[in-house]
Amino acid sequence: MPQHKAIRWVLIFWLWSGFNAMAQTTAPLTLSEYLKQLEFEYHIKFSYRPEDVDDQIVSIAITDDLEGLGAKLDFIQSRTGLWAEQIDRRYISLNRTKTPRTKYCGQILAGASDLPLSWASVQVLGTPYGTLTDQNGTFFIENTRLKGDLRITYVGQKPLIVSADSIKNNYCPIFYSQSDPTTLETVSIGRFLTAGIIQRGQGNYSINTEAFGLLPGQTQNDALWFAQALPGVQSANETVSTMNIRGGANDENNISWEGIRMYQYGHFFGLISAFNPFLSTKVEVFKANAPGEFRNFVSGSMNISSSDQIPETTRFRYSVNLLDTQFATEIKANKRLGIKLAGRTSYNRWLPTPVYDSYFGRMFQDTEITNNQSNSAYEPIDFNEQFYFLDFGGKINYQLSQSTSVKLAFMAIENHFEFTEALGSIEKINKLEQKSQVIGLFVDHQWSDRHKTTAKISVNQYRIDALNQEFFSNQTLKQDNKVLDLDTYITHELNLEGHKFKATYNFNEIGIGNRQEVNTPLFFSSKKEVLRSHMMYLNWKFAPAKKPFNFSIAGRLSHYPKWNQTLAEPLLLGRYKLSKKQSLSISYEQRHQAIGQRVDLQSDFLGIEKRRWALADGQTKPLRKGDQWSLSWQYQIMDFGVNAAVYHKNVTALSAESQLFQNQFQFQQALGGYQTSGLELSGQKTFGLFDLWMSYTWGQNNYNFESFFPSEFPNNVDISNQFKWALNTTINQIKLSLGGHWHSGLPYTETTGILNINELGAFVPDYQNPNELRLMPYFRMDFAAEYRWWSKANTEFKVNLGLLNLADQKNILSRRFKGGLDSSGSP
């Protein structure tokens, strides 16, 4: 049986097994039998003296009047005189004598569904201390930490204030949250796959990186790596700078920070996220039906942000790992003003580490740097490289009045690389710099309970500069790519009972410059383009109370004065709740984008960051357009959930220059498209202390370029089968995570073994049919561990360990061919 079919059957069998229900008896039980039943039901353990429990009879097992573990323990105390004392998250001690509690607990349930709010945020007001609820919606707080009331927050629910006395005077009391009617958004209560991921509707997800259960192999909250845990989201070359969502290319995504589109996503030129973990505690992922403010993409979008609330107190954070060191602070200036600042920089200039060396080798393989070092002609030359990265950003939140808030967000990102070649007194320096400066101003005004207006203006300046000096030919190549993005919008929302109306006007101006300069032979090229656009977005959401359905109808009108071109695009979605446990969703949308990336030569920008941003021109490079429909089914109970989705996406007006072809089409200028269809299966199951999640994706992704022969062939990022899994557990204060990732090999084009000479006199391989063969399947298994604790001085300490590729698997990510002469001078 083929490997991917076996994986499919394993996943289906595991998901089916989660539907088995547990029967309960209502016959009278001995106390020891009743305690065993509670242990099984709540995944806990009781500690007691045998003589206190043996031979005691409980007249009833469970009734509707006993809601939650706390009520059942109070029932035991009233009948037997045994007092419960929480030892940790799993162990409970039963004693004849009431002793002062060392820990308090409580449980949070959604009032509308009685489902637990897993991984909700619990903050002790007036202190820096906070915690999270577990998969059962239960939280635990040491008695020395409970110095004020509690504030519980969860996506799609109103903030809940719980008094400290209600926790102290009752054993694990249950509290009910209320849905936030202003969102009118479908939020699945519970979790999706693992802690910290919430499914928000049709193909949309919210990731709380602070609540995220460990991701195998990762030691910090890297927002873009977390997003790749979702089915249908992956990177074909193991980076965050080339994210593929449902078979789309990286430049078909809109990745934003605080609602500001970014053009630089990674440090180490894509190996780690450029977004500081302290400023990226929330990640919204949209595989379909993103909000109207997000535009210029045809595949998917992500918005990375952090809380806009004024902090309860001032706190500081510092961390160091084997790649970088970072600091962060959250300042409560007063009741109305809160400030967040965070910075990070690599320290390899002063103290290289094995992890840095490993990342360096991975990032710069098959580039001008490593190719020169392995060239025999460069043997007498001394090589020296210097690399560093840094980022600095922050947010200022100001509550101007009870109804008006202002936010200022800013960020600077930089990657700097120098590569020096020296022979005697001759020295040639090659450079590559990548920088971004971002700033945005946001204003929210709540006119009344029904009316709200939001406005934004932002500027993003991105540039990449390269200097490449050939050592022997004395040729110097200078290249740069610049982007200046000015974006502003104003949105008004009207909330009525069961209805939400939203209108947005957006103005956007993008300027892009591309420059190249060569000294031998003399060549200079400089091109600057500016594109302005106006967009109107109208949306109606209807979510009637106590009805099993809701839907959203939206339309977007975009106008480009430069070409006098106007586009109208619909966005439709609906959800039907089949029962309390399962629901069905369907969606359809049309989108377009006026900006993308292209690749001219594999050696551009030292061969490291080959892609450059470019604008559509409305003629030879028209607007790229796409449409997508999807159908999904979801089943969710307390400790088990399963999701299934099918989708179809069609993209047209696709430029061949944007696809990084490394075969006979490498230098072709043509327009085409691709069609992709797929199936996404995912599920999560809790077994006592262990939490298992799995996802399987099947897809078929084919190009269609009419001017190519053949015109139809597999997409460069066509991954037919993909399987991800992770097993997480928490033992006392130690988190452990083991996981794996397998997918079928990427397509590549084989040569015939013949070299041809092109018009420039260069040797070019003769290729077989495009993307006809496949690389070997990809497999990687990772491990992560985390230990955290609080000191008496209200200081939290955390130690993380991450191990990548435990099996030491050698994975081939791509294969390309080039022609030349061998040592004997033969082709």
Secondary structure, DSSP 8 states (H G I E B T S, - for coil): --HHHHHHHHHHHHHHHTT-------S-EEHHHHHHHHHHHHT-EEE--HHHHTT-EES-S--TT--HHHHHHHHHHHHH--EEEE-SSSEEEEESS----SEEEEEEEETTT--B-TT-EEEETTSS-EEE--TTSEEEEETTT--S-EEEE-TTB--EEE-HHHHHTSSS-EEEE-B-TTT-----SS-SSSTTEEEEETTEEEEETTT----TT--S--HHHHHTTSTTEEETTS-SSSEEETT--GGGEEEEETTEE-S--EETTTTEESS-GGG-SEEEEESS---TT--S-SSEEEEEE---S--SS-EEEEEE-SSEEEEEEEEE-SSSEEEEEEEEEE-TTTS--HHHHHHHHHHTTTSHHHHHHT-GGGTTSEEEEEEEEEEEEEEEEEE-SSSEEEEEEEEEEEEEEEEEEEETTEEEEEEEEEEEEEEEEEEEEE-SSSEEEEEEEEEEEEEEEEEEE-TTT--EEEEEEEEEEEEEEEEEEEEETTEEEEEEEEEEEEEEEEEEEETTTTEEEEEEEEEEEEEEEEEEEE--TT-SEEEEEEEEEEEETTTTEEEEEEEEEEEEE-SSSEEEEEEEEEEEESEEEE-S-TTGGGGTS--EEEE--SSSS--EEEEEEEEEEEEE-SSEEEEEEEEEEEEEEEEGGGTT--STTTT---EEEEEEEEEEEEEEEEETTEEEEEEEEEEEEEEE-TTSSSSEEE-TT---EEEEEEEEEEETTEEEEEEEEEE---EE--EEEEEEE-TTS-EEEEE-STT-EE---EEEEEEEEEEEEE-TTS-EEEEEEEE--TT---------------TTS--
